[in-house]
């Protein structure tokens, strides 16, 4: 696809890949902390408050770092019944509306976060004594990048097709559902014919 050769797309892709790597690191960290806490509490009757706090921070970072990459590569969960029922002009209008709403949401979210951190930023977390600026930094980074991706999609009018689209038999789940539905329809038709 030609838009993938765009320097802007390649730059966004690199940044999203770095954030996805951080997201996987946060998942590994959170897993180690939670399993460690369970073992320490059940076997040694020992709880580590800093581990609970760090796992919550890792959870926030895990979720938010993945969001821009999911949108850039069109890997998020999408219900496309309306989209697939529309013609190309209707799909373009719906895409434009979606990305406008996402960019607007990102703007409102960032403004709200600014207002929140202007008061809460001076406080620290109880166990690790981390500033709230550090705790919410992944959220700010992710939402800024989400807004940039949405604006990029609005300006360039490009939409990434999922990897399986356009390839025969590349999505086994969709193929199985389609086959099941068609066999159910055929079975209904034959039962109606036999009753006649």
Buried (B, 14 or more C-beta within 10 A) or exposed (E): EEBEEBEEBEEBBEBBEEBBEBBEBBBEBBEEBBEEBEEBEEEEEEEBEBBBBBBBBBBBBBBBBBBBBBBBBBEEEEEEEEEEEBEEEEBEEBBEEBBBEBBEBBEEBBEEBEEEBEEBBEEBBEEBEBBBBEBBBBBBBBBBBBBBBBBBBBEEEBBBEEEEEEEEEEBEEEEEEEEEEEEEEEEEEEEEEEEE
